[in-house]
Amino acid sequence: MCRICDLDPDPPALPRRKFLRAAGLGAVGILTMGLKPPAVEDSTARHLDLFRIHSRKRLRVTYMRDGSYVDAALAQIDRLCQDNLQKQHIQMDVALIDHVWMLKQMVAPDAVVDIVSAYRTAKTNAWLRGKSKNVAKRSLHMDGRAIDIRIRGVSASTVADLAQDLAMGGVGFYDRSQFTHLDTGQPRRWNI
């Protein structure tokens, strides 16, 4: 949502979910690519309890089981993260979903994650740009590579600080609205 910070000049040619599967990396492999893993309990299943604040929809899902992504669960997450104005969805970047899971494990494993914003169509992004100077023209939200969240019971500044330490992509902290922006672009930060 930052005009400068939400840009990624080199989007991947292959969707990240397909790339990770093809490379056999998955969530665990990401952590072996030079990134520091969070201090979380090792588990073969990954669960998320998500709540979309604008649609008031809740999803409790196991998106990884026995070290493999569950396609049906990822599809449910994709639909929950849809553009609420245009009623369209896209395949969300699995690395972004893993990032949300890792942060939740670090601060409150049983907490609900509130989704403030996720996928945006170009039309919705343009509309938001007309209302706010903080919306990037080429936002990673439009590629399913960005999400704005709150983790219930944890301050947005704490979530942003931990996300910054993980260095898995862009991190923005929005104090007035109390949410944290995460994306899978180049590691960078703003408002922290």
ABEGO torsion letter per residue (X at the ends): XBAAAABBABBBABBAAAAAAAAGAEAAAAAAAGBBBBBBBBBABBBBBBBBAAAGBBBBBBABBGGBBBAAAAAAAAAAABBAAAGBBBBBBAAAAAAAAAAAAAABAABBBBBABBBBBAAAAAAAAAABAABBABBAAAAGABBBBBBBGBBAAAAAAAAAAAGAEBBBBBAAAGBBBBBABBBBBBGX
